Amino acid sequence: MSRKCEICGKGPVAGGSIKRRGMAKKYGGVGSRVIAHNKRTFRPNIQKVRAWINGGVQRLSVCTSCLQAGKVTKPPAREYAKAE
């Protein structure tokens, strides 16, 4: 499964985390120092969603920011035949 939003194209981004140690000078310490640089990836929150596209229903991988912004129209709820 591709970790990309099919609406906006948002995907994983490479970055890093910095580990620091020591109390800051403004709080009475001798200063904070960088101990380690670690590579990491920032992944988008991608959900599989049923979406209404061109008069039909398709499954899409969409990030939650697109869902919250209303860029995806969801289909109406399915109607099941009742046994009488």
N, C-alpha and C positions, 0 to 999 in steps of 0.2 A: 504494500500500500504506500502510495506516495504521500509524503507529509507536506503537501501543498494544498492551499485553499484554491478551489476551482473558480471562485468568484474574484478574489483580489490578487491571487498568486503569492500570498504570504507563505514563506517556507522557513526551514531552519536557518539560523544565523550563528556564525562562529564568534566566540568572544572569550573572555577570561575572567577569572575571579582572583582577587588579590587578598592574601591572608596577611593581616597585620597583627603586631604584638606590642604591648606596652601602653602605658597611660599617656594621654596627650599632655603636652606642656601646659596648656591653659587650664588643665585640671590638677596640676601639681606634680606631674610625672616628668621623666627625662625625655619624653618624645616617643611617638609610635614609630615602629620600623616595619618595613615590608619583609616578611619571612618567606613567602612562596607566591609564584604565579602559576595558576593552573588553567589549562585550556578547557573550555566547556562549550556546549551548544545550547542555544536558546530555541526551544521548539514551540511552535504555535499550538494552541488548543484546538485541535481539529476533530469535528464530529461528523459521523455519517448521518445524513438527513435526507428524507424524502422531500423532493421539491417539485413544484409545478412549473414545467418548462415546455413551451410551444404546444400547449393543450394536452400534454401528457405528464406522467409522473416518472421522475428519474431519481436515482440515488446519487447524491453528491457528497464530496468531502469538503466541508465548509468550516472556516474558523469561527469561533464564537463571537468575535467582534462584528463579523458580517451578519450573523444571526441577530445580534442585539440591535444592529443598525437597521434591520428590516430589509436587507438586500435580497432575501430569499422569501418567496411566497410558498407557504406550506399548502398541500392539497387538503380538501375537506376530509373529515373523518369517514372511514369506510362504513357502509351500511350493510349489515348482515340480514339475510332473510330469516324471519322468525318462524319456528316450527309451530304450526297451529293444529 
